[in-house]
């Protein structure tokens, strides 16, 4: 059974930092793209950042470029999202995602972790 388990969310003041972690289990993710998405109340889920597991290529939404950094630790099967200079508009539930990079679409989601940024 494939599982993605997020942690690291919490309450932080504007300008502060948090690091989210996503531990994957149940399969190898070498051919997957690992991503972070977020969903604020009343809004649709949106893309935040992604990294290819094999090469480590990274992609970011314009709204987080220069503030967030995605990385992975292959040995620990873990993906991280370092979030700096947080803003109140970053408040959302953050979800980890794994999507196969080839063939028919196959993806997995974590349960989400709440990030709240106070002004």
Protein Blocks (a to p, Z undefined) as FASTA:
>chain_A
ZZdddehiacddehiacddddddehiacklcccddddddehiacddfbdcdfklopacdd
fklgokaccdddfklopacdddehiafklgccdddddddfehjddddddebjaddddZZ
